[in-house]
Amino acid sequence: MKTLSILLLASVSIPHISIPPAHLESTQPAQRAKIERTKGKWYLARSGHAVFCYGPVMTVTNTNGGIERVATFCKGDKLLVPLKD
């Protein structure tokens, strides 16, 4: 009886349910970065140019030992951009 029930359970096929990928998972990595980086803010860089940054503004120490405000994760692959006060 046990053998019959084991054979019966082994012969039953389990349906495969595929879950469709989410919208962001189906896009290319470059497109995903554009979609995720839609929120940000414009800042005035020390050079006088406007820059669009996605990260927070931080206060860091510069090479002279002083402190300066920088915007992080800016458009154009710039990690830190010194800000004009």
PyMOL Python script that loads the backbone (N, CA, C, O; Angstrom):
from pymol import cmd

cmd.read_pdbstr("""\
ATOM      1  N   MET A   1       0.823  -1.186   0.000  1.00  0.00           N
ATOM      2  CA  MET A   1       0.000   0.000   0.000  1.00  0.00           C
ATOM      3  C   MET A   1       0.876   1.262   0.000  1.00  0.00           C
ATOM      4  O   MET A   1       0.599   2.223  -0.717  1.00  0.00           O
ATOM      5  N   LYS A   2       1.949   1.238   0.829  1.00  0.00           N
ATOM      6  CA  LYS A   2       2.841   2.388   0.866  1.00  0.00           C
ATOM      7  C   LYS A   2       3.520   2.570  -0.480  1.00  0.00           C
ATOM      8  O   LYS A   2       3.689   3.698  -0.943  1.00  0.00           O
ATOM      9  N   THR A   3       3.909   1.480  -1.106  1.00  0.00           N
ATOM     10  CA  THR A   3       4.573   1.551  -2.398  1.00  0.00           C
ATOM     11  C   THR A   3       3.650   2.147  -3.445  1.00  0.00           C
ATOM     12  O   THR A   3       4.076   2.948  -4.276  1.00  0.00           O
ATOM     13  N   LEU A   4       2.386   1.754  -3.401  1.00  0.00           N
ATOM     14  CA  LEU A   4       1.409   2.274  -4.354  1.00  0.00           C
ATOM     15  C   LEU A   4       1.210   3.779  -4.158  1.00  0.00           C
ATOM     16  O   LEU A   4       1.124   4.521  -5.136  1.00  0.00           O
ATOM     17  N   SER A   5       1.136   4.234  -2.907  1.00  0.00           N
ATOM     18  CA  SER A   5       0.938   5.663  -2.661  1.00  0.00           C
ATOM     19  C   SER A   5       2.173   6.476  -3.046  1.00  0.00           C
ATOM     20  O   SER A   5       2.047   7.604  -3.523  1.00  0.00           O
ATOM     21  N   ILE A   6       3.359   5.913  -2.842  1.00  0.00           N
ATOM     22  CA  ILE A   6       4.587   6.608  -3.246  1.00  0.00           C
ATOM     23  C   ILE A   6       4.661   6.722  -4.754  1.00  0.00           C
ATOM     24  O   ILE A   6       5.038   7.773  -5.272  1.00  0.00           O
ATOM     25  N   LEU A   7       4.309   5.660  -5.475  1.00  0.00           N
ATOM     26  CA  LEU A   7       4.308   5.706  -6.939  1.00  0.00           C
ATOM     27  C   LEU A   7       3.260   6.678  -7.460  1.00  0.00           C
ATOM     28  O   LEU A   7       3.485   7.369  -8.453  1.00  0.00           O
ATOM     29  N   LEU A   8       2.133   6.728  -6.798  1.00  0.00           N
ATOM     30  CA  LEU A   8       1.079   7.649  -7.209  1.00  0.00           C
ATOM     31  C   LEU A   8       1.526   9.100  -7.011  1.00  0.00           C
ATOM     32  O   LEU A   8       1.316   9.938  -7.888  1.00  0.00           O
ATOM     33  N   LEU A   9       2.137   9.396  -5.874  1.00  0.00           N
ATOM     34  CA  LEU A   9       2.632  10.753  -5.627  1.00  0.00           C
ATOM     35  C   LEU A   9       3.769  11.129  -6.573  1.00  0.00           C
ATOM     36  O   LEU A   9       3.869  12.285  -6.986  1.00  0.00           O
ATOM     37  N   ALA A  10       4.616  10.183  -6.917  1.00  0.00           N
ATOM     38  CA  ALA A  10       5.733  10.457  -7.820  1.00  0.00           C
ATOM     39  C   ALA A  10       5.258  10.696  -9.242  1.00  0.00           C
ATOM     40  O   ALA A  10       5.909  11.417  -9.998  1.00  0.00           O
ATOM     41  N   SER A  11       4.141  10.106  -9.615  1.00  0.00           N
ATOM     42  CA  SER A  11       3.663  10.255 -10.988  1.00  0.00           C
ATOM     43  C   SER A  11       2.842  11.529 -11.185  1.00  0.00           C
ATOM     44  O   SER A  11       2.620  11.952 -12.319  1.00  0.00           O
ATOM     45  N   VAL A  12       2.398  12.132 -10.107  1.00  0.00           N
ATOM     46  CA  VAL A  12       1.612  13.357 -10.225  1.00  0.00           C
ATOM     47  C   VAL A  12       2.556  14.498 -10.566  1.00  0.00           C
ATOM     48  O   VAL A  12       3.544  14.734  -9.871  1.00  0.00           O
ATOM     49  N   SER A  13       2.244  15.190 -11.630  1.00  0.00           N
ATOM     50  CA  SER A  13       3.094  16.313 -12.026  1.00  0.00           C
ATOM     51  C   SER A  13       2.632  17.578 -11.313  1.00  0.00           C
ATOM     52  O   SER A  13       1.435  17.830 -11.173  1.00  0.00           O
ATOM     53  N   ILE A  14       3.587  18.350 -10.876  1.00  0.00           N
ATOM     54  CA  ILE A  14       3.300  19.605 -10.200  1.00  0.00           C
ATOM     55  C   ILE A  14       3.353  20.708 -11.251  1.00  0.00           C
ATOM     56  O   ILE A  14       4.361  20.857 -11.941  1.00  0.00           O
ATOM     57  N   PRO A  15       2.279  21.481 -11.379  1.00  0.00           N
ATOM     58  CA  PRO A  15       2.283  22.540 -12.398  1.00  0.00           C
ATOM     59  C   PRO A  15       3.311  23.609 -12.064  1.00  0.00           C
ATOM     60  O   PRO A  15       3.466  24.001 -10.908  1.00  0.00           O
ATOM     61  N   HIS A  16       4.004  24.070 -13.080  1.00  0.00           N
ATOM     62  CA  HIS A  16       5.024  25.113 -12.906  1.00  0.00           C
ATOM     63  C   HIS A  16       4.364  26.460 -13.135  1.00  0.00           C
ATOM     64  O   HIS A  16       3.839  26.727 -14.216  1.00  0.00           O
ATOM     65  N   ILE A  17       4.390  27.295 -12.134  1.00  0.00           N
ATOM     66  CA  ILE A  17       3.813  28.631 -12.221  1.00  0.00           C
ATOM     67  C   ILE A  17       4.949  29.612 -12.392  1.00  0.00           C
ATOM     68  O   ILE A  17       5.821  29.719 -11.530  1.00  0.00           O
ATOM     69  N   SER A  18       4.945  30.322 -13.496  1.00  0.00           N
ATOM     70  CA  SER A  18       5.998  31.318 -13.716  1.00  0.00           C
ATOM     71  C   SER A  18       5.479  32.688 -13.311  1.00  0.00           C
ATOM     72  O   SER A  18       4.366  33.078 -13.662  1.00  0.00           O
ATOM     73  N   ILE A  19       6.292  33.397 -12.577  1.00  0.00           N
ATOM     74  CA  ILE A  19       5.951  34.735 -12.124  1.00  0.00           C
ATOM     75  C   ILE A  19       6.609  35.720 -13.084  1.00  0.00           C
ATOM     76  O   ILE A  19       7.826  35.682 -13.268  1.00  0.00           O
ATOM     77  N   PRO A  20       5.820  36.602 -13.696  1.00  0.00           N
ATOM     78  CA  PRO A  20       6.429  37.555 -14.634  1.00  0.00           C
ATOM     79  C   PRO A  20       7.333  38.518 -13.879  1.00  0.00           C
ATOM     80  O   PRO A  20       7.002  38.930 -12.767  1.00  0.00           O
ATOM     81  N   PRO A  21       8.472  38.883 -14.465  1.00  0.00           N
ATOM     82  CA  PRO A  21       9.390  39.804 -13.786  1.00  0.00           C
ATOM     83  C   PRO A  21       8.773  41.185 -13.670  1.00  0.00           C
ATOM     84  O   PRO A  21       7.927  41.580 -14.472  1.00  0.00           O
ATOM     85  N   ALA A  22       9.204  41.890 -12.677  1.00  0.00           N
ATOM     86  CA  ALA A  22       8.732  43.252 -12.472  1.00  0.00           C
ATOM     87  C   ALA A  22       9.243  44.145 -13.596  1.00  0.00           C
ATOM     88  O   ALA A  22      10.147  43.764 -14.340  1.00  0.00           O
ATOM     89  N   HIS A  23       8.668  45.319 -13.714  1.00  0.00           N
ATOM     90  CA  HIS A  23       9.031  46.239 -14.793  1.00  0.00           C
ATOM     91  C   HIS A  23      10.504  46.620 -14.749  1.00  0.00           C
ATOM     92  O   HIS A  23      11.152  46.668 -15.795  1.00  0.00           O
ATOM     93  N   LEU A  24      11.045  46.889 -13.579  1.00  0.00           N
ATOM     94  CA  LEU A  24      12.447  47.296 -13.466  1.00  0.00           C
ATOM     95  C   LEU A  24      13.403  46.144 -13.717  1.00  0.00           C
ATOM     96  O   LEU A  24      14.512  46.360 -14.205  1.00  0.00           O
ATOM     97  N   GLU A  25      13.002  44.942 -13.397  1.00  0.00           N
ATOM     98  CA  GLU A  25      13.898  43.810 -13.585  1.00  0.00           C
ATOM     99  C   GLU A  25      14.036  43.439 -15.065  1.00  0.00           C
ATOM    100  O   GLU A  25      15.034  42.834 -15.459  1.00  0.00           O
ATOM    101  N   SER A  26      13.046  43.796 -15.882  1.00  0.00           N
ATOM    102  CA  SER A  26      13.097  43.419 -17.282  1.00  0.00           C
ATOM    103  C   SER A  26      13.879  44.422 -18.128  1.00  0.00           C
ATOM    104  O   SER A  26      14.184  44.136 -19.286  1.00  0.00           O
ATOM    105  N   THR A  27      14.207  45.582 -17.581  1.00  0.00           N
ATOM    106  CA  THR A  27      14.935  46.580 -18.357  1.00  0.00           C
ATOM    107  C   THR A  27      16.435  46.354 -18.242  1.00  0.00           C
ATOM    108  O   THR A  27      16.904  45.619 -17.373  1.00  0.00           O
ATOM    109  N   GLN A  28      17.160  46.983 -19.112  1.00  0.00           N
ATOM    110  CA  GLN A  28      18.614  46.908 -19.097  1.00  0.00           C
ATOM    111  C   GLN A  28      19.145  47.715 -17.916  1.00  0.00           C
ATOM    112  O   GLN A  28      18.456  48.616 -17.439  1.00  0.00           O
ATOM    113  N   PRO A  29      20.368  47.412 -17.423  1.00  0.00           N
ATOM    114  CA  PRO A  29      20.914  48.167 -16.282  1.00  0.00           C
ATOM    115  C   PRO A  29      21.022  49.662 -16.539  1.00  0.00           C
ATOM    116  O   PRO A  29      20.793  50.456 -15.626  1.00  0.00           O
ATOM    117  N   ALA A  30      21.363  50.063 -17.747  1.00  0.00           N
ATOM    118  CA  ALA A  30      21.478  51.496 -18.044  1.00  0.00           C
ATOM    119  C   ALA A  30      20.114  52.167 -17.977  1.00  0.00           C
ATOM    120  O   ALA A  30      19.998  53.287 -17.481  1.00  0.00           O
ATOM    121  N   GLN A  31      19.082  51.492 -18.471  1.00  0.00           N
ATOM    122  CA  GLN A  31      17.735  52.045 -18.408  1.00  0.00           C
ATOM    123  C   GLN A  31      17.235  52.063 -16.971  1.00  0.00           C
ATOM    124  O   GLN A  31      16.512  52.979 -16.579  1.00  0.00           O
ATOM    125  N   ARG A  32      17.612  51.060 -16.181  1.00  0.00           N
ATOM    126  CA  ARG A  32      17.186  50.994 -14.792  1.00  0.00           C
ATOM    127  C   ARG A  32      17.747  52.176 -14.011  1.00  0.00           C
ATOM    128  O   ARG A  32      17.056  52.730 -13.156  1.00  0.00           O
ATOM    129  N   ALA A  33      18.980  52.569 -14.289  1.00  0.00           N
ATOM    130  CA  ALA A  33      19.588  53.700 -13.597  1.00  0.00           C
ATOM    131  C   ALA A  33      18.841  54.986 -13.934  1.00  0.00           C
ATOM    132  O   ALA A  33      18.668  55.844 -13.069  1.00  0.00           O
ATOM    133  N   LYS A  34      18.399  55.128 -15.174  1.00  0.00           N
ATOM    134  CA  LYS A  34      17.650  56.313 -15.555  1.00  0.00           C
ATOM    135  C   LYS A  34      16.292  56.348 -14.875  1.00  0.00           C
ATOM    136  O   LYS A  34      15.812  57.415 -14.493  1.00  0.00           O
ATOM    137  N   ILE A  35      15.676  55.192 -14.721  1.00  0.00           N
ATOM    138  CA  ILE A  35      14.365  55.146 -14.088  1.00  0.00           C
ATOM    139  C   ILE A  35      14.477  55.432 -12.598  1.00  0.00           C
ATOM    140  O   ILE A  35      13.663  56.175 -12.050  1.00  0.00           O
ATOM    141  N   GLU A  36      15.467  54.856 -11.936  1.00  0.00           N
ATOM    142  CA  GLU A  36      15.608  55.018 -10.502  1.00  0.00           C
ATOM    143  C   GLU A  36      16.067  56.418 -10.118  1.00  0.00           C
ATOM    144  O   GLU A  36      15.762  56.880  -9.019  1.00  0.00           O
ATOM    145  N   ARG A  37      16.778  57.091 -10.978  1.00  0.00           N
ATOM    146  CA  ARG A  37      17.342  58.401 -10.651  1.00  0.00           C
ATOM    147  C   ARG A  37      16.496  59.530 -11.203  1.00  0.00           C
ATOM    148  O   ARG A  37      17.017  60.430 -11.862  1.00  0.00           O
ATOM    149  N   THR A  38      15.224  59.498 -10.948  1.00  0.00           N
ATOM    150  CA  THR A  38      14.364  60.557 -11.432  1.00  0.00           C
ATOM    151  C   THR A  38      14.186  61.656 -10.404  1.00  0.00           C
ATOM    152  O   THR A  38      13.787  62.767 -10.752  1.00  0.00           O
ATOM    153  N   LYS A  39      14.477  61.366  -9.137  1.00  0.00           N
ATOM    154  CA  LYS A  39      14.333  62.375  -8.094  1.00  0.00           C
ATOM    155  C   LYS A  39      15.702  62.926  -7.737  1.00  0.00           C
ATOM    156  O   LYS A  39      16.656  62.174  -7.534  1.00  0.00           O
ATOM    157  N   GLY A  40      15.783  64.207  -7.666  1.00  0.00           N
ATOM    158  CA  GLY A  40      17.044  64.857  -7.329  1.00  0.00           C
ATOM    159  C   GLY A  40      16.810  66.338  -7.146  1.00  0.00           C
ATOM    160  O   GLY A  40      15.671  66.798  -7.057  1.00  0.00           O
ATOM    161  N   LYS A  41      17.904  67.081  -7.091  1.00  0.00           N
ATOM    162  CA  LYS A  41      17.806  68.519  -6.855  1.00  0.00           C
ATOM    163  C   LYS A  41      18.929  69.239  -7.583  1.00  0.00           C
ATOM    164  O   LYS A  41      20.022  68.696  -7.743  1.00  0.00           O
ATOM    165  N   TRP A  42      18.661  70.448  -8.018  1.00  0.00           N
ATOM    166  CA  TRP A  42      19.664  71.279  -8.671  1.00  0.00           C
ATOM    167  C   TRP A  42      20.456  72.047  -7.621  1.00  0.00           C
ATOM    168  O   TRP A  42      19.890  72.578  -6.666  1.00  0.00           O
ATOM    169  N   TYR A  43      21.768  72.100  -7.808  1.00  0.00           N
ATOM    170  CA  TYR A  43      22.662  72.835  -6.905  1.00  0.00           C
ATOM    171  C   TYR A  43      23.574  73.720  -7.739  1.00  0.00           C
ATOM    172  O   TYR A  43      23.784  73.469  -8.925  1.00  0.00           O
ATOM    173  N   LEU A  44      24.119  74.769  -7.104  1.00  0.00           N
ATOM    174  CA  LEU A  44      25.078  75.652  -7.757  1.00  0.00           C
ATOM    175  C   LEU A  44      26.469  75.231  -7.311  1.00  0.00           C
ATOM    176  O   LEU A  44      26.811  75.342  -6.134  1.00  0.00           O
ATOM    177  N   ALA A  45      27.262  74.752  -8.247  1.00  0.00           N
ATOM    178  CA  ALA A  45      28.614  74.293  -7.945  1.00  0.00           C
ATOM    179  C   ALA A  45      29.536  75.495  -7.736  1.00  0.00           C
ATOM    180  O   ALA A  45      29.223  76.614  -8.142  1.00  0.00           O
ATOM    181  N   ARG A  46      30.671  75.242  -7.100  1.00  0.00           N
ATOM    182  CA  ARG A  46      31.644  76.306  -6.854  1.00  0.00           C
ATOM    183  C   ARG A  46      32.146  76.891  -8.171  1.00  0.00           C
ATOM    184  O   ARG A  46      32.526  78.061  -8.224  1.00  0.00           O
ATOM    185  N   SER A  47      32.151  76.095  -9.224  1.00  0.00           N
ATOM    186  CA  SER A  47      32.606  76.565 -10.534  1.00  0.00           C
ATOM    187  C   SER A  47      31.606  77.509 -11.191  1.00  0.00           C
ATOM    188  O   SER A  47      31.916  78.124 -12.211  1.00  0.00           O
ATOM    189  N   GLY A  48      30.404  77.632 -10.616  1.00  0.00           N
ATOM    190  CA  GLY A  48      29.392  78.524 -11.179  1.00  0.00           C
ATOM    191  C   GLY A  48      28.373  77.808 -12.037  1.00  0.00           C
ATOM    192  O   GLY A  48      27.424  78.429 -12.515  1.00  0.00           O
ATOM    193  N   HIS A  49      28.549  76.523 -12.241  1.00  0.00           N
ATOM    194  CA  HIS A  49      27.619  75.746 -13.058  1.00  0.00           C
ATOM    195  C   HIS A  49      26.536  75.110 -12.194  1.00  0.00           C
ATOM    196  O   HIS A  49      26.757  74.810 -11.020  1.00  0.00           O
ATOM    197  N   ALA A  50      25.375  74.911 -12.784  1.00  0.00           N
ATOM    198  CA  ALA A  50      24.301  74.196 -12.099  1.00  0.00           C
ATOM    199  C   ALA A  50      24.520  72.698 -12.302  1.00  0.00           C
ATOM    200  O   ALA A  50      24.832  72.255 -13.407  1.00  0.00           O
ATOM    201  N   VAL A  51      24.357  71.928 -11.239  1.00  0.00           N
ATOM    202  CA  VAL A  51      24.515  70.475 -11.308  1.00  0.00           C
ATOM    203  C   VAL A  51      23.275  69.825 -10.715  1.00  0.00           C
ATOM    204  O   VAL A  51      22.680  70.345  -9.771  1.00  0.00           O
ATOM    205  N   PHE A  52      22.890  68.686 -11.274  1.00  0.00           N
ATOM    206  CA  PHE A  52      21.746  67.929 -10.787  1.00  0.00           C
ATOM    207  C   PHE A  52      22.272  66.729 -10.018  1.00  0.00           C
ATOM    208  O   PHE A  52      22.976  65.890 -10.581  1.00  0.00           O
ATOM    209  N   CYS A  53      21.938  66.639  -8.733  1.00  0.00           N
ATOM    210  CA  CYS A  53      22.473  65.582  -7.876  1.00  0.00           C
ATOM    211  C   CYS A  53      21.342  64.789  -7.240  1.00  0.00           C
ATOM    212  O   CYS A  53      20.266  65.314  -6.952  1.00  0.00           O
ATOM    213  N   TYR A  54      21.623  63.501  -7.029  1.00  0.00           N
ATOM    214  CA  TYR A  54      20.632  62.579  -6.495  1.00  0.00           C
ATOM    215  C   TYR A  54      20.832  62.295  -5.015  1.00  0.00           C
ATOM    216  O   TYR A  54      19.886  61.907  -4.330  1.00  0.00           O
ATOM    217  N   GLY A  55      22.035  62.479  -4.515  1.00  0.00           N
ATOM    218  CA  GLY A  55      22.344  62.136  -3.136  1.00  0.00           C
ATOM    219  C   GLY A  55      22.214  63.316  -2.197  1.00  0.00           C
ATOM    220  O   GLY A  55      21.848  64.414  -2.618  1.00  0.00           O
ATOM    221  N   PRO A  56      22.512  63.094  -0.926  1.00  0.00           N
ATOM    222  CA  PRO A  56      22.408  64.171   0.057  1.00  0.00           C
ATOM    223  C   PRO A  56      23.591  65.129  -0.009  1.00  0.00           C
ATOM    224  O   PRO A  56      24.633  64.811  -0.582  1.00  0.00           O
ATOM    225  N   VAL A  57      23.415  66.301   0.585  1.00  0.00           N
ATOM    226  CA  VAL A  57      24.509  67.265   0.728  1.00  0.00           C
ATOM    227  C   VAL A  57      25.252  66.910   2.007  1.00  0.00           C
ATOM    228  O   VAL A  57      24.642  66.710   3.057  1.00  0.00           O
ATOM    229  N   MET A  58      26.585  66.833   1.906  1.00  0.00           N
ATOM    230  CA  MET A  58      27.407  66.448   3.049  1.00  0.00           C
ATOM    231  C   MET A  58      28.444  67.531   3.324  1.00  0.00           C
ATOM    232  O   MET A  58      28.787  68.316   2.441  1.00  0.00           O
ATOM    233  N   THR A  59      28.929  67.563   4.542  1.00  0.00           N
ATOM    234  CA  THR A  59      30.027  68.437   4.918  1.00  0.00           C
ATOM    235  C   THR A  59      31.259  67.561   5.104  1.00  0.00           C
ATOM    236  O   THR A  59      31.264  66.656   5.939  1.00  0.00           O
ATOM    237  N   VAL A  60      32.305  67.834   4.322  1.00  0.00           N
ATOM    238  CA  VAL A  60      33.527  67.024   4.379  1.00  0.00           C
ATOM    239  C   VAL A  60      34.727  67.942   4.612  1.00  0.00           C
ATOM    240  O   VAL A  60      34.647  69.153   4.404  1.00  0.00           O
ATOM    241  N   THR A  61      35.822  67.355   5.040  1.00  0.00           N
ATOM    242  CA  THR A  61      37.050  68.134   5.217  1.00  0.00           C
ATOM    243  C   THR A  61      37.808  68.159   3.898  1.00  0.00           C
ATOM    244  O   THR A  61      37.882  67.151   3.197  1.00  0.00           O
ATOM    245  N   ASN A  62      38.368  69.311   3.566  1.00  0.00           N
ATOM    246  CA  ASN A  62      39.144  69.419   2.329  1.00  0.00           C
ATOM    247  C   ASN A  62      40.620  69.186   2.635  1.00  0.00           C
ATOM    248  O   ASN A  62      40.982  68.871   3.769  1.00  0.00           O
ATOM    249  N   THR A  63      41.459  69.341   1.635  1.00  0.00           N
ATOM    250  CA  THR A  63      42.889  69.058   1.792  1.00  0.00           C
ATOM    251  C   THR A  63      43.592  70.058   2.705  1.00  0.00           C
ATOM    252  O   THR A  63      44.640  69.744   3.270  1.00  0.00           O
ATOM    253  N   ASN A  64      43.030  71.260   2.858  1.00  0.00           N
ATOM    254  CA  ASN A  64      43.635  72.276   3.718  1.00  0.00           C
ATOM    255  C   ASN A  64      43.231  72.114   5.181  1.00  0.00           C
ATOM    256  O   ASN A  64      43.718  72.855   6.035  1.00  0.00           O
ATOM    257  N   GLY A  65      42.377  71.188   5.478  1.00  0.00           N
ATOM    258  CA  GLY A  65      41.920  70.985   6.847  1.00  0.00           C
ATOM    259  C   GLY A  65      40.609  71.682   7.156  1.00  0.00           C
ATOM    260  O   GLY A  65      40.045  71.480   8.231  1.00  0.00           O
ATOM    261  N   GLY A  66      40.117  72.494   6.243  1.00  0.00           N
ATOM    262  CA  GLY A  66      38.839  73.170   6.438  1.00  0.00           C
ATOM    263  C   GLY A  66      37.680  72.255   6.056  1.00  0.00           C
ATOM    264  O   GLY A  66      37.874  71.122   5.616  1.00  0.00           O
ATOM    265  N   ILE A  67      36.481  72.775   6.236  1.00  0.00           N
ATOM    266  CA  ILE A  67      35.310  71.983   5.857  1.00  0.00           C
ATOM    267  C   ILE A  67      34.628  72.645   4.667  1.00  0.00           C
ATOM    268  O   ILE A  67      34.712  73.859   4.477  1.00  0.00           O
ATOM    269  N   GLU A  68      33.956  71.829   3.877  1.00  0.00           N
ATOM    270  CA  GLU A  68      33.219  72.347   2.721  1.00  0.00           C
ATOM    271  C   GLU A  68      31.988  71.498   2.492  1.00  0.00           C
ATOM    272  O   GLU A  68      31.963  70.312   2.818  1.00  0.00           O
ATOM    273  N   ARG A  69      30.968  72.121   1.926  1.00  0.00           N
ATOM    274  CA  ARG A  69      29.743  71.409   1.587  1.00  0.00           C
ATOM    275  C   ARG A  69      29.874  70.843   0.181  1.00  0.00           C
ATOM    276  O   ARG A  69      30.325  71.528  -0.737  1.00  0.00           O
ATOM    277  N   VAL A  70      29.474  69.580   0.024  1.00  0.00           N
ATOM    278  CA  VAL A  70      29.512  68.934  -1.281  1.00  0.00           C
ATOM    279  C   VAL A  70      28.194  68.236  -1.534  1.00  0.00           C
ATOM    280  O   VAL A  70      27.562  67.714  -0.615  1.00  0.00           O
ATOM    281  N   ALA A  71      27.788  68.233  -2.789  1.00  0.00           N
ATOM    282  CA  ALA A  71      26.631  67.453  -3.218  1.00  0.00           C
ATOM    283  C   ALA A  71      27.150  66.099  -3.692  1.00  0.00           C
ATOM    284  O   ALA A  71      28.234  66.014  -4.269  1.00  0.00           O
ATOM    285  N   THR A  72      26.380  65.048  -3.450  1.00  0.00           N
ATOM    286  CA  THR A  72      26.843  63.698  -3.779  1.00  0.00           C
ATOM    287  C   THR A  72      26.004  63.084  -4.884  1.00  0.00           C
ATOM    288  O   THR A  72      24.833  63.418  -5.062  1.00  0.00           O
ATOM    289  N   PHE A  73      26.629  62.183  -5.620  1.00  0.00           N
ATOM    290  CA  PHE A  73      26.006  61.408  -6.702  1.00  0.00           C
ATOM    291  C   PHE A  73      25.326  62.315  -7.727  1.00  0.00           C
ATOM    292  O   PHE A  73      24.105  62.311  -7.884  1.00  0.00           O
ATOM    293  N   CYS A  74      26.156  63.086  -8.411  1.00  0.00           N
ATOM    294  CA  CYS A  74      25.644  64.043  -9.385  1.00  0.00           C
ATOM    295  C   CYS A  74      25.635  63.455 -10.790  1.00  0.00           C
ATOM    296  O   CYS A  74      26.346  62.493 -11.083  1.00  0.00           O
ATOM    297  N   LYS A  75      24.827  64.045 -11.639  1.00  0.00           N
ATOM    298  CA  LYS A  75      24.706  63.595 -13.019  1.00  0.00           C
ATOM    299  C   LYS A  75      26.035  63.807 -13.731  1.00  0.00           C
ATOM    300  O   LYS A  75      26.726  64.798 -13.495  1.00  0.00           O
ATOM    301  N   GLY A  76      26.383  62.875 -14.595  1.00  0.00           N
ATOM    302  CA  GLY A  76      27.646  62.948 -15.297  1.00  0.00           C
ATOM    303  C   GLY A  76      28.732  62.172 -14.586  1.00  0.00           C
ATOM    304  O   GLY A  76      29.917  62.436 -14.793  1.00  0.00           O
ATOM    305  N   ASP A  77      28.354  61.225 -13.755  1.00  0.00           N
ATOM    306  CA  ASP A  77      29.288  60.347 -13.042  1.00  0.00           C
ATOM    307  C   ASP A  77      30.237  61.101 -12.122  1.00  0.00           C
ATOM    308  O   ASP A  77      31.386  60.693 -11.952  1.00  0.00           O
ATOM    309  N   LYS A  78      29.778  62.180 -11.534  1.00  0.00           N
ATOM    310  CA  LYS A  78      30.587  62.898 -10.555  1.00  0.00           C
ATOM    311  C   LYS A  78      30.114  62.493  -9.163  1.00  0.00           C
ATOM    312  O   LYS A  78      28.934  62.624  -8.835  1.00  0.00           O
ATOM    313  N   LEU A  79      31.034  62.008  -8.360  1.00  0.00           N
ATOM    314  CA  LEU A  79      30.674  61.528  -7.031  1.00  0.00           C
ATOM    315  C   LEU A  79      30.455  62.684  -6.059  1.00  0.00           C
ATOM    316  O   LEU A  79      29.450  62.718  -5.349  1.00  0.00           O
ATOM    317  N   LEU A  80      31.391  63.627  -6.026  1.00  0.00           N
ATOM    318  CA  LEU A  80      31.288  64.774  -5.129  1.00  0.00           C
ATOM    319  C   LEU A  80      31.488  66.058  -5.927  1.00  0.00           C
ATOM    320  O   LEU A  80      32.407  66.152  -6.741  1.00  0.00           O
ATOM    321  N   VAL A  81      30.624  67.050  -5.691  1.00  0.00           N
ATOM    322  CA  VAL A  81      30.760  68.354  -6.341  1.00  0.00           C
ATOM    323  C   VAL A  81      30.743  69.418  -5.248  1.00  0.00           C
ATOM    324  O   VAL A  81      29.756  69.545  -4.525  1.00  0.00           O
ATOM    325  N   PRO A  82      31.845  70.196  -5.119  1.00  0.00           N
ATOM    326  CA  PRO A  82      31.865  71.269  -4.126  1.00  0.00           C
ATOM    327  C   PRO A  82      30.818  72.325  -4.457  1.00  0.00           C
ATOM    328  O   PRO A  82      30.671  72.730  -5.611  1.00  0.00           O
ATOM    329  N   LEU A  83      30.097  72.762  -3.440  1.00  0.00           N
ATOM    330  CA  LEU A  83      29.011  73.725  -3.640  1.00  0.00           C
ATOM    331  C   LEU A  83      29.439  75.130  -3.291  1.00  0.00           C
ATOM    332  O   LEU A  83      30.306  75.340  -2.443  1.00  0.00           O
ATOM    333  N   LYS A  84      28.815  76.102  -3.964  1.00  0.00           N
ATOM    334  CA  LYS A  84      29.061  77.500  -3.676  1.00  0.00           C
ATOM    335  C   LYS A  84      28.176  77.891  -2.500  1.00  0.00           C
ATOM    336  O   LYS A  84      26.982  77.595  -2.491  1.00  0.00           O
ATOM    337  N   ASP A  85      28.761  78.554  -1.512  1.00  0.00           N
ATOM    338  CA  ASP A  85      27.992  78.917  -0.308  1.00  0.00           C
ATOM    339  C   ASP A  85      27.191  80.161  -0.491  1.00  0.00           C
ATOM    340  O   ASP A  85      26.496  80.588   0.430  1.00  0.00           O
TER     341      ASP A  85
END
""", "prot")
cmd.dss("prot")
cmd.show_as("cartoon", "prot")
cmd.util.cbc("prot")
cmd.orient("prot")
